[in-house]
Amino acid sequence: MRITSKGQVTIPIDVRQRLGLLPHTEVSIEIDGDGVRLRKTERAVERRGDRLLRRMKGRATADMSTDEIMALTRGED
């Protein structure tokens, strides 16, 4: 693994998946002797999609029941 001219490092996908490091995850970097330690910050605990759901909550304008919406998305008559 190499550091780019901009100081960037690519974290391997298996490591990202195992640790839940999704795009926009907040991390901190700590010096540990002659190495560094990358940690998720408290803000990073947010699960995938939570931010989107929070932004969309209360924005529905359709006067439909949940069952009607589900039927519509499934293509049912």
Protein Blocks (a to p, Z undefined) as FASTA:
>chain_A
ZZdfkopacddfklmmmnopaghiacddddehjaccddddfklmpcghklmmmmmgopaf
bdcdfklmmmmmnopZZ
